[in-house]
C-alpha cells in the first residue's frame, strides 16, 4: 500500500564496504520499520492507526490519491543512503 526507496540503495557488506542494491526486498523493510516504530505493542487497532498515520505522511505520487502503482504514496525517502561512489579499481 506504500512506495518506499528500493533503487540504487547502499547495503552494508562485510567490513566497511557497501554494495549497490535494488528491489522490493529493500523497500518493504523500510515500510515495515516505519509502521513498527509507531506501535507501542503489537495489536490490530494500533497497527491500523500506525498505517493510517503513515498514509497521512506519505508523499502522493502518480494519480491523485491511492493508486495501483504507488499505493498511498512515498514513505521513508529520508532513510535512503546514497551508495558511495567507487573510484577506479575499487
PEBELFEN-V187534 format. One record per pair of residues at least 6 apart in sequence whose ideal C-beta (glycine too) atoms are under 6 Angstrom apart, sorted by the first residue. I is the first residue (numbers start at 1). J is the second residue. D is the distance in Angstrom with one decimal. If there is no record, write none. Layout:
BEGIN
<<I,J,D> <I,J,D>>
END
This chain:
BEGIN
<<1,71,4.2> <1,72,5.5> <2,31,4.9> <2,71,4.9> <2,72,5.5> <2,75,5.1> <3,70,4.4> <3,74,4.8> <4,27,4.1> <4,30,4.2> <4,31,5.1> <4,75,5.6> <4,76,4.6> <5,77,5.9> <5,80,3.8> <6,23,5.8> <6,24,6.0> <6,26,4.8> <6,27,3.2> <7,22,4.5> <8,20,5.8> <9,21,5.2> <9,26,4.9> <10,18,4.6> <10,81,4.5> <10,83,4.1> <11,19,5.1> <11,21,4.5> <13,19,5.2> <18,83,5.9> <18,84,5.8> <20,83,4.4> <30,76,3.9> <30,79,5.7> <34,54,5.8> <34,75,5.9> <34,76,5.8> <35,50,4.8> <38,50,3.8> <38,53,6.0> <39,46,5.0> <39,50,5.5> <54,75,5.7> <55,72,4.2> <58,72,4.5> <58,73,3.2> <58,75,5.1> <59,73,5.0> <59,74,4.4> <60,73,4.5> <61,70,4.2> <61,73,5.5> <61,74,5.6> <62,69,5.0> <62,70,4.7> <66,72,5.4>>
END
